[in-house]
Amino acid sequence: MMISYLVPLVLVVMILAASIRILPEYKRGVVFFLGRFQSVKGPGLIIIIPGIQKMQVVDLRVITMDVPEQDVISQDNVTVKVNAVLYFRVVDPERAIIQVENFTVATSQLAQTTLRSVLGKHDLDEMLSERDKLNDDIQEIIDAQTEAWGIKVANVEIKHVDLDESMIRAIARQAEAERERRAKVIHAEGELQASRKLVEAANVMAENSAALQLRYLQTMNDMSNKNASTIVFPLPMDIMEAFKQMSGSATAPTPPKAADPEG
């Protein structure tokens, strides 16, 4: 008698255990009734009729996915290895289950092909210097294609752009040449500015003899401050001008005498 009562009781308990589902806040259940979509349920307590209803659970949290390393040929024919990370989440559980067989695998494959196609349209310098722009372009393309699957791509980040050793050495030589070019340009600009200032100073001294005399005295003072065995006796500039005039008159040729008409 007791066994006859226990068997149905155990069956009822097993059916209830198979019928009751509890979903947390970050999950939803896509319920199918006899193979047809019925509704999206959750979170909380959900009762499913075994054999008639079937439920697939979808996580709504942001999923972090590593995009495997891809061989990319840039627009300037440089082969690089690039990997990235993809952040996405399910915003429509119904479409994520019905429209695509496995939305995680499909999103991963789409990210790999998009990464190769987008980076292949840019030069190596753009890959290295404009990474934020490339991230935005890849994110927009993937998000537009996954929208039909009920998936929202939040962000794409390129992690590494690996080059071979020969290309690294070539980039190092290019960077060194660029630094030398900038150094030469800066040196030439400094020389040009200095020459202009010297011309301005010379013009000022030419217009004012007192300025030239002060510069002469300053030079004498600088020379006397150094530990040198040379003794300099400064002379006024007026005396130097007088010496020049005297030397000029001394070397001037004497005009020939006129012939005496009586002799």
Secondary structure, 3 states (H helix, E strand, C coil): CHHHHHHHHHHHHHHHHHHEEEECCCEEEEEEECCEEEEEECCEEEECCCCCEEEEEEECCCEEEEEEEEEEECCCCCEEEEEEEEEEEECCHHHHHHCCCCHHHHHHHHHHHHHHHHHCCCCHHHHHHCHHHHHHHHHHHHHHHHHHHCEEEEEEEEEEEECCHHHHHHHHHHHHHHHHHHHHHHHHHHHHHHHHHHHHHHHHHHHCHHHHHHHHHHHHHHHHHCCCCCCCCCCCHHHHHHHHHHHHHHCCCCCCCCCCCCC
